[in-house]
Amino acid sequence: MNAQPPIPRADIERRGLRDLVYEHILEILLTGEISPGERVSIDGLARQLNVSPTPVREALVDLERTGLVVREALRGYRVSPPLERGQLQELFIARETVETAATRLATPADDELLRALAAAHAEHEKAGDRVRETAEQGGEATDSPEEAHRLQVSAAQEYFARDRDFHDRILEHCGNRYLVKMSQDLGAQVHRLRQALPHGITDVNEALAEHRAIIEAFASPDPTAPEAAMRHHVRMVAHRALVEDPQTPTQENHEDP
């Protein structure tokens, strides 16, 4: 596991220690420093973050609610295994429900939302270019396979973060705090979805085109167009994840690590 820097004392004073520890451990999980199925060492995380074990335990209790970690009686915590196919299908249904409802409520779009979406999309395009570049270069631009992998992981993280920014702009304008919270809760499960897809990011062109279509729908006079464009996008993401990646584990063939 790569070493995370200790939490600065000034940050602890400015914000709650429990929240900071939660965010640091979440970052460790989202960057894949601890692999799916691997045990989580409370004492190891405490040493790494230079805190006592208590806030680490508290953070893991909160993270258990997101589904990113699971608790085993008398054995502590481990990172959750990748989602099974049935779970992925349920996740996409939930995501479609939340995203289309938020899009409908954000319609008609004002100038502020249109500008925000355009700016978020521009950043997502830049991140997509970086994903393509690292994939095309492979290890040619680095001295080692480890460095090439690090660059690809970094590009993927940036790409997914910018993708999330695009969707967040719509949620911010939907006017429903509960949909926002539901989307945040689903975010951890979306990360687990990405863990279940071993071939990396293969749909940059398609995803960016679908985002452009959502912007165009918001700019159109048709009040039903944005929701329809969002529904199409989420369903196409599901299609690419579930149909084009048949190795996704199923309930029948999945073995606990």
Secondary structure, 3 states (H helix, E strand, C coil): CCCCCCCCHHHHHHCCHHHHHHHHHHHHHHCCCCCCCCEECHHHHHHHHCCCHHHHHHHHHHHHHHCCEEEECCCEEEECCCCCHHHHHHHHHHHHHHHHHHHHHCCCCCHHHHHHHHHHHHHHHHHHHHHHHHHHHCCCCCCCHHHHHHHHHHHHHHHHHHHHHHHHHHHHCCCCHHHHHHHHHHHHHHHHHHHCCCCCCCCHHHHHHHHHHHHHHHHCCCCCHHHHHHHHHHHHHHHHHHCCCCCCCCCCCCCCC
